[in-house]
Amino acid sequence: MKNLSIIDEFVMLGLSTDPDIQTMLFVLFLGIYLLTLMGNLMMILVIRADPHLHTPMYFFLGHLSFLDICYSSVTVPKMLQNFLSQKKTISVWGCITQSFFFIFSGGTEGCLLSAMAYDRYAAICHPLLYTVIMNGPLCTAMASAAWLMGFLNSLVNNLCAQSLQFCGPNIISHFSCELPSLFPLSCSDTTPNTILLTGSAAFLGLVTLLLILFSYSKIILAILSISSKGRVKAFSTCSSHLTMVLLFYGMALFRYISPSSGSVLERVVSIQYGVITSLVNPLIYSFKNQEVKAALQRILKQQICV
């Protein structure tokens, strides 16, 4: 160890080393990022502007939209910079900081999705008691708990990662700094870090996923008892929600529980839960909703009248 030099920056290989492909990827991901920002910002503004959307469901959707903006902003701007830069480097401190906010955002999103699933369970399975069950203090407590759980999970893992020493190689076969990609580059013993990351990801992921599956199983049973026309609409909504949830959880758990190999598959998986999810969430959860469409129409009419 005495003969090893401590490195202070990493080189990220990204998605491709071909300059032409990098230019195309820059245009593609810039478009995705701008659409993500516009879609989620619009959702936040519509929820704040329309009193009809001041309900528990849209309270959580507002948090989810803000979180998706943060989630994509953690990695995409740096990835876009690297597409056009010859020097694709990031400092060790910057890498761990990026990892902190990435895990923070991902953990919080999992907890928020479980809170949203419980909200839908209360609305569909207990409609007469919905306003009593999902009262203001409970919604605030659930949202606060989601942010707190995500923060604590990320804080513990990244505090432990700060004690690691990196002596080379310093090449990350990825487009962002995630702890599974950093551990193989360390010359310290990463066994405790790997166990902690795997254990915390499995615990937080599986607990929130089980809560989501429990809520949706109750919802599906309730849907089966309603009329055929309403059943088709409800199944369409629930299936789209559940599909996005399972994709997000499946990809994230695969990335953080399985050993890192630096393969192309890992980068594709990370793009799905770190970039695409933030783009699709407002479409799946919000803009397919008739209440959101009606709110947009009311806001546009008000602006035209003014």
Disulfide bonds with the S-S distance in Angstrom:
Cys95-Cys177 1.89
Cys167-Cys187 1.97
